[in-house]
Amino acid sequence: MTRNSSNTRNSSNTMALAPSTANKKEVVCIFGTGDFGRALGQKLIQSGYRVVFGSRSTKLSSLIPAGAEVLSHAEAAQRAAIIIVAVQRQHYSFLLPLAEALQGKVLVDISNNLKIDQYPESNAQHLAQLLPAAKVVKAFNTVSAWALQSGTLDASRQVFVCGDDMEAKRLVMDLVRALGLTPLDQGSLLAAREIENYPLQLFPSWRFPILLSLGLTIFFFLYCLALDVIYPYVYQKKDLSFLIAVSIPNEVCPVLALMLLGLVYVPGVLAAILQLWRGTKYRRFPGWLDRWMLCRKQLGLVALAFASVHVLYTLVTPIRSYVKWRASSQAVSQALSNTTQPLNTTNAWLSDSYLALGILGFFLFVLLGITSLPSVSNSVNWREFRFVQSKLGYLTLVLCTAHTMVYGGKWFLVPSSYKWYLPPIYMLSLIIPCAVLVIKFVLIFPCLDKPLTQIRQGWERNPRYSEPSQYVINKSAV
């Protein structure tokens, strides 16, 4: 009887103080008067909530936001049903004497750690173990004090929320929405460990693209250095070291842009080949292919960055001293010999075609990058997004590949182009894009495209391959 009356009292207290969109005069308690606690309190006051800070010292009126109260922890806990614990894990011990006052309350843990998996269990789970009678919810740990102070206009609006009590989690998600943020339900409190690790990860989805592009940059830079600087110095005694500043980067950047763009579409054709070979879409891809597919957006954006740098280097080419010297030398040479070189129409066509293909390819490249931005991709439907990223993406790859081929022209047939028997750098950049385009061209044949479409719609050539082993029943055991 006592337990039922206590549960009823706690339930009615929670419902009475639950946030509602019609009248936001509910009281929210914040334990902790640090930067984040004060920023969150200010945001709550602006959203129409009454805020009470629980602190060891009540003489903090100059620090807390205007309109908030500062009370002792016990007094503040009695005033609200939702209590935000804005203190670090090592200071949770002050909550133990408040166990009775916190019974049935919603405790929002917003703490983070100094390193990934710092403790055996998450901070939120540890808090739930210390206060089993409270309803612990993890939230707000991925939002910074700066984001709250700037009105979340220049920061992420997403707030990950998890908890074991559905009603408590709903109250916290309503609070998040009232602040103009977007709550993302991550499930039970078991997800708190992953949520706490998330802010500590340094560009997790960018790690592979950045490391790959860095490795390729070093390799191709040394490759060009050997062919364009070291080779002339060894065999011709020419000092062309000044090419390191502009010429070599302007060779490396387009090569990397084209190769990385090709790598964006490699996992797609590999996945199609695997699905055709297996005859089903219900078998997982290898782990490396899954990770590759998940970082395609980042690979494309890095490729766009290299392409943009290539454009900038190309625009400054006419004002380079080496280019001016070479042009003036040719003019003086023609003047002294009293000869002029007639216009070569073939070279003019190749030059203009090379520039036109580059301009069109870069334009579509930028369009792909803009479409991948969350603010843009969220405003288009899936079919529109797929059309841009797939159809226009392959068109971009075709234009950029053709741009490189026209640039190379017939140089690959000239023996002097192969210094130390090594091919020019532009030839290396064509390997991956050409392979992708050839495979994609073969896959669009009706004899392959039709079964691939059927497989992706759920048809299976051999259904037994898609049956997970855990669902196979041993009849003898039955």
Steps between C-alpha positions, in 0.01 A plus 500: 500500500783737585683414178191563288430833666863601458496408129174688455642807671817493287299444182265787573795722589669418171189557292421824677842639420536346153580743221218588267493715193194691619644637823878491548504617862633171630802500726822337385780444748868511404767357728820685412578862419780449248511636146266240355257510791470878476464493119231232523320694773500814286358305205228350721400843632480634144274206412257584781613267778569591862853395595632415844871435552611263773839596637716466810518879521192717455711817453531468121247760387761676284573183299161344440266625223251770590169354612645180649519408869785345692405263781661215684499163327223363722276807459553513125424128462161549671401769250521305173423162347782528244849547641795556267825374652763732352798369699775253421484135603758534776266740684190276497554416867317816610179344364500208746363701798224622263380150410165542673434841346594367154270198518283487189669806350632514144879542514655620174867408483693729263857406596786397272835336564857592414562193285301227328384214728661663802286297743360145488144634478359825367455800725123476464499132603723583796256772603209258469685253726560769761135613496284200398179677606559785253429491126830566323504632142809580296478819293665831404857364517552557125398868519755764600448806719601713201223345290241585766630854538502561123141387470599172324499689170861409417514157663340158487144484634507126563477373858541128563265372770488158663342356814321197641183684610286592198303774678815663635660486158192658344513788748865566419434485125218752541744722688752467217240599242395799708860625481490491120716187479434165335487194731615166364377199696789254533313240706580374849770619738735242350554746214643759741851356460497562126343844545771599749772381262360692206628850597848357563541361150706720267333491157423124514343487153783712355789294630532262206451765226750736661763231561453364147525843336802587715678180400419550131610864519840406637545221244406708195694803622816289526417342164478840329808624687700210362383547141486880475783616727745221578507345151586830316764578762667158468499470121484862378650694793192727511380651826120487481442496876265802470241261354441371853296811589231501230559257212530179701199576727303585187581152370428319826166669579311402180639148520374459855166661416439255216622194690294578810194569286549159340536341843158644592336276240720191536305352797173542309614288205664247734173468693311447174742226393466329840122510485496356147739225601309412818158543345361674808516829687442340841862412569727753665786653309852453637586737782756692296243560225242619753746749647602613151139566400436699818785742427417570135364845582821596678712366212299710257539816706876449531515448124306825450751680723790380285314597184438850639869544584586386145269769360668767713848390396394505135358851527831640629705330229512804262657723766785263583849627422595174327200520268566867419867426431416210269243705306738796458783271393285347229394845379860624488612183323233544232589868461871427455435225247231707330260206505153442637332179596163447329202400712471127539125437479532150644685622808248784538214251499676278753577796725146635492351154547732440796389826662130446424499149643680624810254786555194278456648225718586743777152657484334162550759416766396808698133406450567157649672659798214744561243221479686296762458776760238402761304823456463427127463121507220529759300721262493251210337161479691176463447474125634852441798439727577170327474663156753767592743277686481205260406619151667840516781348702592258225467782246747701709738204502470470121569870443796510737646183348459641149657826620810307611513291182484806275772662711727199449429477130758283329769546762468140607638401159808721538796303643653813656193529728609188687781630720674214678244281318226646722172617344387863536294566810180571307504144366493361853196712581303338216525141624225504765248728316533308174457166679187628678348639180568179304342281770203737533454494123490119507253499792246710311461228235143362526627147562663624824295805589166314505601224747686756714186713522295192593749404770488849652121475502512182707527216245743221588661253266570254782293583813687262728804730502300774673382288791689599817639204687325602822162447334573146385322261738654165586208259451665223702518736798126568467 
